Amino acid sequence: MKKAFKFALNTIPRPILIRLSYVFKFFAPVFLKGNNVECPVCEKSFKKFLPYGYNDNQRDNVLCPYDLTLERHRLMWVYLKTKSNFFTED
Ligand SMILES: [Zn+2]
């Protein structure tokens, strides 16, 4: 699966990848069903996160298969939820 992702990310133009992601996000959680990792944004658990990155910089366990968030998005989400009043202040 990692090689397929790497091939897709490096060959398919980004605008098409973004359109394909809307369909992909409905099927990926089924294939990655499990409890090893949890996304704080969508609050769903998976066997693992998807790899992400271009060329030789692809990293494992990065992309949430449901909402397509990266680790930096999840970190910001946790910070805003726990260390700020972003979601509670008017
Ligand atoms: Zn998620």
PDB file of the backbone (N, CA, C, O) and the ligand in Angstrom, with CONECT records:
HET     ZN  A 101       1
ATOM      1  N   MET A   1       0.825  -1.196   0.000  1.00  0.00           N
ATOM      2  CA  MET A   1       0.000   0.000   0.000  1.00  0.00           C
ATOM      3  C   MET A   1       0.864   1.253   0.000  1.00  0.00           C
ATOM      4  O   MET A   1       0.510   2.256  -0.619  1.00  0.00           O
ATOM      5  N   LYS A   2       2.006   1.195   0.699  1.00  0.00           N
ATOM      6  CA  LYS A   2       2.890   2.356   0.753  1.00  0.00           C
ATOM      7  C   LYS A   2       3.426   2.701  -0.630  1.00  0.00           C
ATOM      8  O   LYS A   2       3.519   3.873  -0.994  1.00  0.00           O
ATOM      9  N   LYS A   3       3.778   1.673  -1.399  1.00  0.00           N
ATOM     10  CA  LYS A   3       4.293   1.927  -2.745  1.00  0.00           C
ATOM     11  C   LYS A   3       3.215   2.520  -3.636  1.00  0.00           C
ATOM     12  O   LYS A   3       3.499   3.386  -4.463  1.00  0.00           O
ATOM     13  N   ALA A   4       1.973   2.057  -3.473  1.00  0.00           N
ATOM     14  CA  ALA A   4       0.868   2.597  -4.263  1.00  0.00           C
ATOM     15  C   ALA A   4       0.650   4.069  -3.928  1.00  0.00           C
ATOM     16  O   ALA A   4       0.401   4.885  -4.815  1.00  0.00           O
ATOM     17  N   PHE A   5       0.746   4.401  -2.643  1.00  0.00           N
ATOM     18  CA  PHE A   5       0.593   5.797  -2.239  1.00  0.00           C
ATOM     19  C   PHE A   5       1.713   6.656  -2.797  1.00  0.00           C
ATOM     20  O   PHE A   5       1.483   7.753  -3.306  1.00  0.00           O
ATOM     21  N   LYS A   6       2.911   6.145  -2.695  1.00  0.00           N
ATOM     22  CA  LYS A   6       4.062   6.898  -3.183  1.00  0.00           C
ATOM     23  C   LYS A   6       3.935   7.131  -4.689  1.00  0.00           C
ATOM     24  O   LYS A   6       4.204   8.229  -5.178  1.00  0.00           O
ATOM     25  N   PHE A   7       3.532   6.111  -5.406  1.00  0.00           N
ATOM     26  CA  PHE A   7       3.358   6.239  -6.851  1.00  0.00           C
ATOM     27  C   PHE A   7       2.283   7.273  -7.166  1.00  0.00           C
ATOM     28  O   PHE A   7       2.473   8.134  -8.025  1.00  0.00           O
ATOM     29  N   ALA A   8       1.147   7.184  -6.464  1.00  0.00           N
ATOM     30  CA  ALA A   8       0.039   8.116  -6.730  1.00  0.00           C
ATOM     31  C   ALA A   8       0.436   9.549  -6.414  1.00  0.00           C
ATOM     32  O   ALA A   8       0.154  10.458  -7.194  1.00  0.00           O
ATOM     33  N   LEU A   9       1.098   9.760  -5.261  1.00  0.00           N
ATOM     34  CA  LEU A   9       1.475  11.117  -4.867  1.00  0.00           C
ATOM     35  C   LEU A   9       2.497  11.729  -5.814  1.00  0.00           C
ATOM     36  O   LEU A   9       2.520  12.944  -6.010  1.00  0.00           O
ATOM     37  N   ASN A  10       3.341  10.889  -6.401  1.00  0.00           N
ATOM     38  CA  ASN A  10       4.400  11.410  -7.256  1.00  0.00           C
ATOM     39  C   ASN A  10       4.011  11.497  -8.728  1.00  0.00           C
ATOM     40  O   ASN A  10       4.726  12.126  -9.508  1.00  0.00           O
ATOM     41  N   THR A  11       2.899  10.884  -9.129  1.00  0.00           N
ATOM     42  CA  THR A  11       2.550  10.905 -10.553  1.00  0.00           C
ATOM     43  C   THR A  11       1.237  11.619 -10.854  1.00  0.00           C
ATOM     44  O   THR A  11       1.108  12.236 -11.911  1.00  0.00           O
ATOM     45  N   ILE A  12       0.274  11.552  -9.964  1.00  0.00           N
ATOM     46  CA  ILE A  12      -1.025  12.167 -10.233  1.00  0.00           C
ATOM     47  C   ILE A  12      -0.970  13.637  -9.826  1.00  0.00           C
ATOM     48  O   ILE A  12      -0.529  13.950  -8.720  1.00  0.00           O
ATOM     49  N   PRO A  13      -1.411  14.547 -10.703  1.00  0.00           N
ATOM     50  CA  PRO A  13      -1.408  15.978 -10.350  1.00  0.00           C
ATOM     51  C   PRO A  13      -2.244  16.251  -9.103  1.00  0.00           C
ATOM     52  O   PRO A  13      -3.278  15.623  -8.878  1.00  0.00           O
ATOM     53  N   ARG A  14      -1.775  17.197  -8.304  1.00  0.00           N
ATOM     54  CA  ARG A  14      -2.403  17.485  -7.011  1.00  0.00           C
ATOM     55  C   ARG A  14      -3.900  17.819  -7.110  1.00  0.00           C
ATOM     56  O   ARG A  14      -4.665  17.328  -6.280  1.00  0.00           O
ATOM     57  N   PRO A  15      -4.362  18.631  -8.085  1.00  0.00           N
ATOM     58  CA  PRO A  15      -5.815  18.904  -8.153  1.00  0.00           C
ATOM     59  C   PRO A  15      -6.646  17.633  -8.335  1.00  0.00           C
ATOM     60  O   PRO A  15      -7.758  17.536  -7.815  1.00  0.00           O
ATOM     61  N   ILE A  16      -6.111  16.665  -9.069  1.00  0.00           N
ATOM     62  CA  ILE A  16      -6.839  15.400  -9.257  1.00  0.00           C
ATOM     63  C   ILE A  16      -6.782  14.573  -7.973  1.00  0.00           C
ATOM     64  O   ILE A  16      -7.763  13.929  -7.601  1.00  0.00           O
ATOM     65  N   LEU A  17      -5.626  14.592  -7.296  1.00  0.00           N
ATOM     66  CA  LEU A  17      -5.522  13.875  -6.017  1.00  0.00           C
ATOM     67  C   LEU A  17      -6.539  14.393  -5.007  1.00  0.00           C
ATOM     68  O   LEU A  17      -7.145  13.618  -4.267  1.00  0.00           O
ATOM     69  N   ILE A  18      -6.720  15.703  -4.985  1.00  0.00           N
ATOM     70  CA  ILE A  18      -7.680  16.293  -4.044  1.00  0.00           C
ATOM     71  C   ILE A  18      -9.093  15.819  -4.376  1.00  0.00           C
ATOM     72  O   ILE A  18      -9.868  15.502  -3.474  1.00  0.00           O
ATOM     73  N   ARG A  19      -9.429  15.770  -5.651  1.00  0.00           N
ATOM     74  CA  ARG A  19     -10.775  15.286  -6.029  1.00  0.00           C
ATOM     75  C   ARG A  19     -10.939  13.804  -5.694  1.00  0.00           C
ATOM     76  O   ARG A  19     -12.000  13.384  -5.232  1.00  0.00           O
ATOM     77  N   LEU A  20      -9.893  13.015  -5.926  1.00  0.00           N
ATOM     78  CA  LEU A  20      -9.961  11.580  -5.611  1.00  0.00           C
ATOM     79  C   LEU A  20     -10.073  11.336  -4.106  1.00  0.00           C
ATOM     80  O   LEU A  20     -10.640  10.333  -3.674  1.00  0.00           O
ATOM     81  N   SER A  21      -9.532  12.254  -3.319  1.00  0.00           N
ATOM     82  CA  SER A  21      -9.550  12.065  -1.867  1.00  0.00           C
ATOM     83  C   SER A  21     -10.977  12.064  -1.320  1.00  0.00           C
ATOM     84  O   SER A  21     -11.244  11.424  -0.303  1.00  0.00           O
ATOM     85  N   TYR A  22     -11.893  12.770  -1.977  1.00  0.00           N
ATOM     86  CA  TYR A  22     -13.275  12.789  -1.504  1.00  0.00           C
ATOM     87  C   TYR A  22     -13.907  11.399  -1.606  1.00  0.00           C
ATOM     88  O   TYR A  22     -14.733  11.035  -0.768  1.00  0.00           O
ATOM     89  N   VAL A  23     -13.534  10.634  -2.605  1.00  0.00           N
ATOM     90  CA  VAL A  23     -14.036   9.266  -2.752  1.00  0.00           C
ATOM     91  C   VAL A  23     -13.241   8.314  -1.866  1.00  0.00           C
ATOM     92  O   VAL A  23     -13.805   7.432  -1.218  1.00  0.00           O
ATOM     93  N   PHE A  24     -11.920   8.507  -1.849  1.00  0.00           N
ATOM     94  CA  PHE A  24     -11.028   7.628  -1.099  1.00  0.00           C
ATOM     95  C   PHE A  24     -11.351   7.614   0.388  1.00  0.00           C
ATOM     96  O   PHE A  24     -11.257   6.572   1.037  1.00  0.00           O
ATOM     97  N   LYS A  25     -11.728   8.760   0.925  1.00  0.00           N
ATOM     98  CA  LYS A  25     -11.934   8.840   2.376  1.00  0.00           C
ATOM     99  C   LYS A  25     -13.119   8.014   2.861  1.00  0.00           C
ATOM    100  O   LYS A  25     -13.248   7.771   4.061  1.00  0.00           O
ATOM    101  N   PHE A  26     -13.984   7.578   1.951  1.00  0.00           N
ATOM    102  CA  PHE A  26     -15.086   6.712   2.354  1.00  0.00           C
ATOM    103  C   PHE A  26     -14.667   5.244   2.424  1.00  0.00           C
ATOM    104  O   PHE A  26     -15.271   4.466   3.162  1.00  0.00           O
ATOM    105  N   PHE A  27     -13.639   4.860   1.664  1.00  0.00           N
ATOM    106  CA  PHE A  27     -13.205   3.462   1.623  1.00  0.00           C
ATOM    107  C   PHE A  27     -12.006   3.175   2.525  1.00  0.00           C
ATOM    108  O   PHE A  27     -11.904   2.077   3.073  1.00  0.00           O
ATOM    109  N   ALA A  28     -11.114   4.120   2.688  1.00  0.00           N
ATOM    110  CA  ALA A  28      -9.885   3.885   3.458  1.00  0.00           C
ATOM    111  C   ALA A  28     -10.148   3.469   4.905  1.00  0.00           C
ATOM    112  O   ALA A  28      -9.478   2.558   5.392  1.00  0.00           O
ATOM    113  N   PRO A  29     -11.102   4.100   5.622  1.00  0.00           N
ATOM    114  CA  PRO A  29     -11.328   3.656   7.008  1.00  0.00           C
ATOM    115  C   PRO A  29     -11.745   2.193   7.120  1.00  0.00           C
ATOM    116  O   PRO A  29     -11.490   1.565   8.147  1.00  0.00           O
ATOM    117  N   VAL A  30     -12.371   1.644   6.105  1.00  0.00           N
ATOM    118  CA  VAL A  30     -12.773   0.237   6.126  1.00  0.00           C
ATOM    119  C   VAL A  30     -11.534  -0.653   6.068  1.00  0.00           C
ATOM    120  O   VAL A  30     -11.445  -1.641   6.797  1.00  0.00           O
ATOM    121  N   PHE A  31     -10.575  -0.307   5.202  1.00  0.00           N
ATOM    122  CA  PHE A  31      -9.356  -1.103   5.057  1.00  0.00           C
ATOM    123  C   PHE A  31      -8.414  -0.937   6.237  1.00  0.00           C
ATOM    124  O   PHE A  31      -7.600  -1.820   6.504  1.00  0.00           O
ATOM    125  N   LEU A  32      -8.509   0.168   6.941  1.00  0.00           N
ATOM    126  CA  LEU A  32      -7.595   0.446   8.052  1.00  0.00           C
ATOM    127  C   LEU A  32      -8.295   0.359   9.400  1.00  0.00           C
ATOM    128  O   LEU A  32      -7.888   1.021  10.355  1.00  0.00           O
ATOM    129  N   LYS A  33      -9.334  -0.446   9.483  1.00  0.00           N
ATOM    130  CA  LYS A  33     -10.069  -0.594  10.723  1.00  0.00           C
ATOM    131  C   LYS A  33      -9.166  -1.190  11.803  1.00  0.00           C
ATOM    132  O   LYS A  33      -8.493  -2.194  11.570  1.00  0.00           O
ATOM    133  N   GLY A  34      -9.152  -0.564  12.987  1.00  0.00           N
ATOM    134  CA  GLY A  34      -8.316  -1.038  14.082  1.00  0.00           C
ATOM    135  C   GLY A  34      -8.302  -0.031  15.209  1.00  0.00           C
ATOM    136  O   GLY A  34      -9.009   0.976  15.167  1.00  0.00           O
ATOM    137  N   ASN A  35      -7.485  -0.309  16.227  1.00  0.00           N
ATOM    138  CA  ASN A  35      -7.436   0.565  17.413  1.00  0.00           C
ATOM    139  C   ASN A  35      -6.023   0.996  17.779  1.00  0.00           C
ATOM    140  O   ASN A  35      -5.784   1.370  18.928  1.00  0.00           O
ATOM    141  N   ASN A  36      -5.101   0.959  16.868  1.00  0.00           N
ATOM    142  CA  ASN A  36      -3.715   1.314  17.192  1.00  0.00           C
ATOM    143  C   ASN A  36      -3.489   2.816  17.290  1.00  0.00           C
ATOM    144  O   ASN A  36      -2.715   3.261  18.138  1.00  0.00           O
ATOM    145  N   VAL A  37      -4.142   3.607  16.448  1.00  0.00           N
ATOM    146  CA  VAL A  37      -3.984   5.058  16.471  1.00  0.00           C
ATOM    147  C   VAL A  37      -5.360   5.697  16.496  1.00  0.00           C
ATOM    148  O   VAL A  37      -6.330   5.134  15.987  1.00  0.00           O
ATOM    149  N   GLU A  38      -5.434   6.890  17.098  1.00  0.00           N
ATOM    150  CA  GLU A  38      -6.708   7.605  17.161  1.00  0.00           C
ATOM    151  C   GLU A  38      -6.493   9.036  16.712  1.00  0.00           C
ATOM    152  O   GLU A  38      -5.540   9.690  17.133  1.00  0.00           O
ATOM    153  N   CYS A  39      -7.375   9.518  15.861  1.00  0.00           N
ATOM    154  CA  CYS A  39      -7.315  10.899  15.396  1.00  0.00           C
ATOM    155  C   CYS A  39      -8.168  11.749  16.332  1.00  0.00           C
ATOM    156  O   CYS A  39      -9.353  11.463  16.507  1.00  0.00           O
ATOM    157  N   PRO A  40      -7.589  12.795  16.942  1.00  0.00           N
ATOM    158  CA  PRO A  40      -8.378  13.631  17.842  1.00  0.00           C
ATOM    159  C   PRO A  40      -9.382  14.517  17.114  1.00  0.00           C
ATOM    160  O   PRO A  40     -10.324  15.009  17.734  1.00  0.00           O
ATOM    161  N   VAL A  41      -9.204  14.726  15.835  1.00  0.00           N
ATOM    162  CA  VAL A  41     -10.104  15.601  15.080  1.00  0.00           C
ATOM    163  C   VAL A  41     -11.415  14.886  14.780  1.00  0.00           C
ATOM    164  O   VAL A  41     -12.489  15.400  15.091  1.00  0.00           O
ATOM    165  N   CYS A  42     -11.333  13.711  14.181  1.00  0.00           N
ATOM    166  CA  CYS A  42     -12.551  12.968  13.827  1.00  0.00           C
ATOM    167  C   CYS A  42     -12.936  11.976  14.929  1.00  0.00           C
ATOM    168  O   CYS A  42     -14.024  11.401  14.898  1.00  0.00           O
ATOM    169  N   GLU A  43     -12.035  11.776  15.908  1.00  0.00           N
ATOM    170  CA  GLU A  43     -12.271  10.870  17.042  1.00  0.00           C
ATOM    171  C   GLU A  43     -12.543   9.437  16.593  1.00  0.00           C
ATOM    172  O   GLU A  43     -13.347   8.731  17.202  1.00  0.00           O
ATOM    173  N   LYS A  44     -11.873   9.013  15.529  1.00  0.00           N
ATOM    174  CA  LYS A  44     -11.978   7.642  15.027  1.00  0.00           C
ATOM    175  C   LYS A  44     -10.631   6.938  15.197  1.00  0.00           C
ATOM    176  O   LYS A  44      -9.574   7.567  15.165  1.00  0.00           O
ATOM    177  N   SER A  45     -10.698   5.618  15.379  1.00  0.00           N
ATOM    178  CA  SER A  45      -9.485   4.812  15.554  1.00  0.00           C
ATOM    179  C   SER A  45      -9.208   3.991  14.309  1.00  0.00           C
ATOM    180  O   SER A  45     -10.128   3.579  13.602  1.00  0.00           O
ATOM    181  N   PHE A  46      -7.924   3.758  14.049  1.00  0.00           N
ATOM    182  CA  PHE A  46      -7.500   3.009  12.871  1.00  0.00           C
ATOM    183  C   PHE A  46      -6.341   2.091  13.223  1.00  0.00           C
ATOM    184  O   PHE A  46      -5.716   2.218  14.276  1.00  0.00           O
ATOM    185  N   LYS A  47      -6.073   1.163  12.312  1.00  0.00           N
ATOM    186  CA  LYS A  47      -4.912   0.291  12.459  1.00  0.00           C
ATOM    187  C   LYS A  47      -3.637   1.121  12.391  1.00  0.00           C
ATOM    188  O   LYS A  47      -2.705   0.904  13.165  1.00  0.00           O
ATOM    189  N   LYS A  48      -3.600   2.067  11.468  1.00  0.00           N
ATOM    190  CA  LYS A  48      -2.469   2.994  11.336  1.00  0.00           C
ATOM    191  C   LYS A  48      -2.930   4.170  10.483  1.00  0.00           C
ATOM    192  O   LYS A  48      -3.956   4.095   9.806  1.00  0.00           O
ATOM    193  N   PHE A  49      -2.167   5.249  10.523  1.00  0.00           N
ATOM    194  CA  PHE A  49      -2.419   6.351   9.616  1.00  0.00           C
ATOM    195  C   PHE A  49      -1.740   6.046   8.292  1.00  0.00           C
ATOM    196  O   PHE A  49      -0.876   5.173   8.214  1.00  0.00           O
ATOM    197  N   LEU A  50      -2.128   6.757   7.269  1.00  0.00           N
ATOM    198  CA  LEU A  50      -1.579   6.534   5.935  1.00  0.00           C
ATOM    199  C   LEU A  50      -0.232   7.244   5.780  1.00  0.00           C
ATOM    200  O   LEU A  50       0.027   8.238   6.458  1.00  0.00           O
ATOM    201  N   PRO A  51       0.615   6.740   4.898  1.00  0.00           N
ATOM    202  CA  PRO A  51       1.870   7.443   4.624  1.00  0.00           C
ATOM    203  C   PRO A  51       1.593   8.706   3.806  1.00  0.00           C
ATOM    204  O   PRO A  51       0.594   8.784   3.090  1.00  0.00           O
ATOM    205  N   TYR A  52       2.481   9.685   3.918  1.00  0.00           N
ATOM    206  CA  TYR A  52       2.306  10.913   3.167  1.00  0.00           C
ATOM    207  C   TYR A  52       3.662  11.557   2.919  1.00  0.00           C
ATOM    208  O   TYR A  52       4.561  11.471   3.754  1.00  0.00           O
ATOM    209  N   GLY A  53       3.801  12.192   1.783  1.00  0.00           N
ATOM    210  CA  GLY A  53       5.028  12.898   1.442  1.00  0.00           C
ATOM    211  C   GLY A  53       5.379  12.668  -0.012  1.00  0.00           C
ATOM    212  O   GLY A  53       4.922  11.709  -0.633  1.00  0.00           O
ATOM    213  N   TYR A  54       6.189  13.552  -0.540  1.00  0.00           N
ATOM    214  CA  TYR A  54       6.555  13.481  -1.943  1.00  0.00           C
ATOM    215  C   TYR A  54       7.982  12.976  -2.122  1.00  0.00           C
ATOM    216  O   TYR A  54       8.833  13.141  -1.248  1.00  0.00           O
ATOM    217  N   ASN A  55       8.221  12.365  -3.261  1.00  0.00           N
ATOM    218  CA  ASN A  55       9.527  11.829  -3.657  1.00  0.00           C
ATOM    219  C   ASN A  55      10.081  10.907  -2.565  1.00  0.00           C
ATOM    220  O   ASN A  55       9.402   9.958  -2.170  1.00  0.00           O
ATOM    221  N   ASP A  56      11.278  11.159  -2.076  1.00  0.00           N
ATOM    222  CA  ASP A  56      11.875  10.282  -1.066  1.00  0.00           C
ATOM    223  C   ASP A  56      11.579  10.732   0.359  1.00  0.00           C
ATOM    224  O   ASP A  56      12.125  10.179   1.313  1.00  0.00           O
ATOM    225  N   ASN A  57      10.724  11.725   0.502  1.00  0.00           N
ATOM    226  CA  ASN A  57      10.415  12.248   1.833  1.00  0.00           C
ATOM    227  C   ASN A  57       9.116  11.691   2.388  1.00  0.00           C
ATOM    228  O   ASN A  57       8.487  12.326   3.235  1.00  0.00           O
ATOM    229  N   GLN A  58       8.704  10.523   1.931  1.00  0.00           N
ATOM    230  CA  GLN A  58       7.448   9.945   2.409  1.00  0.00           C
ATOM    231  C   GLN A  58       7.629   9.383   3.819  1.00  0.00           C
ATOM    232  O   GLN A  58       8.580   8.654   4.101  1.00  0.00           O
ATOM    233  N   ARG A  59       6.674   9.747   4.707  1.00  0.00           N
ATOM    234  CA  ARG A  59       6.714   9.314   6.100  1.00  0.00           C
ATOM    235  C   ARG A  59       5.527   8.402   6.388  1.00  0.00           C
ATOM    236  O   ARG A  59       4.454   8.573   5.809  1.00  0.00           O
ATOM    237  N   ASP A  60       5.720   7.433   7.282  1.00  0.00           N
ATOM    238  CA  ASP A  60       4.646   6.528   7.687  1.00  0.00           C
ATOM    239  C   ASP A  60       3.799   7.158   8.776  1.00  0.00           C
ATOM    240  O   ASP A  60       4.242   8.067   9.478  1.00  0.00           O
ATOM    241  N   ASN A  61       2.575   6.666   8.908  1.00  0.00           N
ATOM    242  CA  ASN A  61       1.674   7.086   9.998  1.00  0.00           C
ATOM    243  C   ASN A  61       1.483   8.591  10.065  1.00  0.00           C
ATOM    244  O   ASN A  61       1.729   9.197  11.108  1.00  0.00           O
ATOM    245  N   VAL A  62       1.051   9.201   8.979  1.00  0.00           N
ATOM    246  CA  VAL A  62       0.931  10.658   8.926  1.00  0.00           C
ATOM    247  C   VAL A  62      -0.499  11.120   8.643  1.00  0.00           C
ATOM    248  O   VAL A  62      -1.008  12.000   9.338  1.00  0.00           O
ATOM    249  N   LEU A  63      -1.148  10.546   7.646  1.00  0.00           N
ATOM    250  CA  LEU A  63      -2.415  11.076   7.137  1.00  0.00           C
ATOM    251  C   LEU A  63      -3.602  10.279   7.679  1.00  0.00           C
ATOM    252  O   LEU A  63      -3.660   9.059   7.523  1.00  0.00           O
ATOM    253  N   CYS A  64      -4.542  10.971   8.311  1.00  0.00           N
ATOM    254  CA  CYS A  64      -5.746  10.299   8.806  1.00  0.00           C
ATOM    255  C   CYS A  64      -6.585   9.866   7.599  1.00  0.00           C
ATOM    256  O   CYS A  64      -6.868  10.689   6.729  1.00  0.00           O
ATOM    257  N   PRO A  65      -6.984   8.604   7.530  1.00  0.00           N
ATOM    258  CA  PRO A  65      -7.737   8.139   6.361  1.00  0.00           C
ATOM    259  C   PRO A  65      -9.168   8.665   6.297  1.00  0.00           C
ATOM    260  O   PRO A  65      -9.797   8.583   5.242  1.00  0.00           O
ATOM    261  N   TYR A  66      -9.691   9.195   7.379  1.00  0.00           N
ATOM    262  CA  TYR A  66     -11.078   9.663   7.372  1.00  0.00           C
ATOM    263  C   TYR A  66     -11.189  11.140   7.002  1.00  0.00           C
ATOM    264  O   TYR A  66     -11.914  11.503   6.076  1.00  0.00           O
ATOM    265  N   ASP A  67     -10.469  11.983   7.728  1.00  0.00           N
ATOM    266  CA  ASP A  67     -10.593  13.418   7.459  1.00  0.00           C
ATOM    267  C   ASP A  67      -9.369  14.013   6.781  1.00  0.00           C
ATOM    268  O   ASP A  67      -9.323  15.217   6.531  1.00  0.00           O
ATOM    269  N   LEU A  68      -8.366  13.173   6.477  1.00  0.00           N
ATOM    270  CA  LEU A  68      -7.173  13.561   5.736  1.00  0.00           C
ATOM    271  C   LEU A  68      -6.357  14.641   6.450  1.00  0.00           C
ATOM    272  O   LEU A  68      -5.731  15.477   5.799  1.00  0.00           O
ATOM    273  N   THR A  69      -6.362  14.626   7.767  1.00  0.00           N
ATOM    274  CA  THR A  69      -5.525  15.565   8.508  1.00  0.00           C
ATOM    275  C   THR A  69      -4.124  15.001   8.661  1.00  0.00           C
ATOM    276  O   THR A  69      -3.931  13.789   8.754  1.00  0.00           O
ATOM    277  N   LEU A  70      -3.151  15.902   8.685  1.00  0.00           N
ATOM    278  CA  LEU A  70      -1.760  15.539   8.939  1.00  0.00           C
ATOM    279  C   LEU A  70      -1.480  15.713  10.422  1.00  0.00           C
ATOM    280  O   LEU A  70      -2.330  16.208  11.163  1.00  0.00           O
ATOM    281  N   GLU A  71      -0.280  15.305  10.865  1.00  0.00           N
ATOM    282  CA  GLU A  71       0.017  15.399  12.296  1.00  0.00           C
ATOM    283  C   GLU A  71       0.017  16.843  12.779  1.00  0.00           C
ATOM    284  O   GLU A  71      -0.357  17.105  13.922  1.00  0.00           O
ATOM    285  N   ARG A  72       0.430  17.791  11.929  1.00  0.00           N
ATOM    286  CA  ARG A  72       0.436  19.200  12.353  1.00  0.00           C
ATOM    287  C   ARG A  72      -0.983  19.713  12.573  1.00  0.00           C
ATOM    288  O   ARG A  72      -1.217  20.556  13.439  1.00  0.00           O
ATOM    289  N   HIS A  73      -1.932  19.199  11.781  1.00  0.00           N
ATOM    290  CA  HIS A  73      -3.331  19.597  11.975  1.00  0.00           C
ATOM    291  C   HIS A  73      -3.863  19.027  13.292  1.00  0.00           C
ATOM    292  O   HIS A  73      -4.569  19.708  14.036  1.00  0.00           O
ATOM    293  N   ARG A  74      -3.516  17.776  13.565  1.00  0.00           N
ATOM    294  CA  ARG A  74      -3.987  17.139  14.795  1.00  0.00           C
ATOM    295  C   ARG A  74      -3.361  17.805  16.025  1.00  0.00           C
ATOM    296  O   ARG A  74      -4.016  17.975  17.053  1.00  0.00           O
ATOM    297  N   LEU A  75      -2.086  18.176  15.903  1.00  0.00           N
ATOM    298  CA  LEU A  75      -1.422  18.870  17.015  1.00  0.00           C
ATOM    299  C   LEU A  75      -2.102  20.214  17.281  1.00  0.00           C
ATOM    300  O   LEU A  75      -2.353  20.557  18.436  1.00  0.00           O
ATOM    301  N   MET A  76      -2.400  20.969  16.243  1.00  0.00           N
ATOM    302  CA  MET A  76      -3.074  22.251  16.407  1.00  0.00           C
ATOM    303  C   MET A  76      -4.458  22.063  17.006  1.00  0.00           C
ATOM    304  O   MET A  76      -4.892  22.852  17.845  1.00  0.00           O
ATOM    305  N   TRP A  77      -5.150  21.014  16.571  1.00  0.00           N
ATOM    306  CA  TRP A  77      -6.485  20.717  17.106  1.00  0.00           C
ATOM    307  C   TRP A  77      -6.413  20.451  18.610  1.00  0.00           C
ATOM    308  O   TRP A  77      -7.209  20.997  19.373  1.00  0.00           O
ATOM    309  N   VAL A  78      -5.466  19.617  19.039  1.00  0.00           N
ATOM    310  CA  VAL A  78      -5.327  19.293  20.456  1.00  0.00           C
ATOM    311  C   VAL A  78      -4.975  20.548  21.246  1.00  0.00           C
ATOM    312  O   VAL A  78      -5.501  20.761  22.339  1.00  0.00           O
ATOM    313  N   TYR A  79      -4.094  21.375  20.705  1.00  0.00           N
ATOM    314  CA  TYR A  79      -3.739  22.615  21.390  1.00  0.00           C
ATOM    315  C   TYR A  79      -4.972  23.502  21.545  1.00  0.00           C
ATOM    316  O   TYR A  79      -5.231  24.012  22.635  1.00  0.00           O
ATOM    317  N   LEU A  80      -5.722  23.689  20.485  1.00  0.00           N
ATOM    318  CA  LEU A  80      -6.898  24.565  20.554  1.00  0.00           C
ATOM    319  C   LEU A  80      -7.965  24.012  21.500  1.00  0.00           C
ATOM    320  O   LEU A  80      -8.669  24.776  22.160  1.00  0.00           O
ATOM    321  N   LYS A  81      -8.083  22.695  21.564  1.00  0.00           N
ATOM    322  CA  LYS A  81      -9.086  22.078  22.438  1.00  0.00           C
ATOM    323  C   LYS A  81      -8.693  22.131  23.908  1.00  0.00           C
ATOM    324  O   LYS A  81      -9.550  22.318  24.772  1.00  0.00           O
ATOM    325  N   THR A  82      -7.391  21.965  24.203  1.00  0.00           N
ATOM    326  CA  THR A  82      -6.976  21.800  25.595  1.00  0.00           C
ATOM    327  C   THR A  82      -6.287  23.024  26.194  1.00  0.00           C
ATOM    328  O   THR A  82      -6.359  23.230  27.406  1.00  0.00           O
ATOM    329  N   LYS A  83      -5.639  23.816  25.400  1.00  0.00           N
ATOM    330  CA  LYS A  83      -4.826  24.917  25.936  1.00  0.00           C
ATOM    331  C   LYS A  83      -5.361  26.301  25.577  1.00  0.00           C
ATOM    332  O   LYS A  83      -4.733  27.303  25.918  1.00  0.00           O
ATOM    333  N   SER A  84      -6.486  26.380  24.910  1.00  0.00           N
ATOM    334  CA  SER A  84      -7.017  27.692  24.533  1.00  0.00           C
ATOM    335  C   SER A  84      -8.525  27.705  24.731  1.00  0.00           C
ATOM    336  O   SER A  84      -9.139  26.672  25.000  1.00  0.00           O
ATOM    337  N   ASN A  85      -9.106  28.875  24.597  1.00  0.00           N
ATOM    338  CA  ASN A  85     -10.559  28.985  24.678  1.00  0.00           C
ATOM    339  C   ASN A  85     -11.177  29.191  23.291  1.00  0.00           C
ATOM    340  O   ASN A  85     -12.251  29.778  23.159  1.00  0.00           O
ATOM    341  N   PHE A  86     -10.498  28.711  22.287  1.00  0.00           N
ATOM    342  CA  PHE A  86     -10.922  28.889  20.904  1.00  0.00           C
ATOM    343  C   PHE A  86     -12.341  28.352  20.667  1.00  0.00           C
ATOM    344  O   PHE A  86     -13.128  28.972  19.951  1.00  0.00           O
ATOM    345  N   PHE A  87     -12.659  27.226  21.253  1.00  0.00           N
ATOM    346  CA  PHE A  87     -13.964  26.606  20.991  1.00  0.00           C
ATOM    347  C   PHE A  87     -15.035  27.008  22.017  1.00  0.00           C
ATOM    348  O   PHE A  87     -16.211  26.683  21.851  1.00  0.00           O
ATOM    349  N   THR A  88     -14.628  27.702  23.055  1.00  0.00           N
ATOM    350  CA  THR A  88     -15.605  28.044  24.094  1.00  0.00           C
ATOM    351  C   THR A  88     -15.953  29.522  24.113  1.00  0.00           C
ATOM    352  O   THR A  88     -17.026  29.904  24.581  1.00  0.00           O
ATOM    353  N   GLU A  89     -15.057  30.352  23.608  1.00  0.00           N
ATOM    354  CA  GLU A  89     -15.331  31.785  23.628  1.00  0.00           C
ATOM    355  C   GLU A  89     -16.218  32.187  22.449  1.00  0.00           C
ATOM    356  O   GLU A  89     -16.113  31.614  21.364  1.00  0.00           O
ATOM    357  N   ASP A  90     -17.082  33.162  22.664  1.00  0.00           N
ATOM    358  CA  ASP A  90     -17.977  33.625  21.572  1.00  0.00           C
ATOM    359  C   ASP A  90     -17.186  34.320  20.482  1.00  0.00           C
ATOM    360  O   ASP A  90     -17.763  34.771  19.493  1.00  0.00           O
TER     361      ASP A  90
HETATM  362 ZN    ZN A 101      -9.227  11.998  11.568  1.00  0.00          ZN2+
END
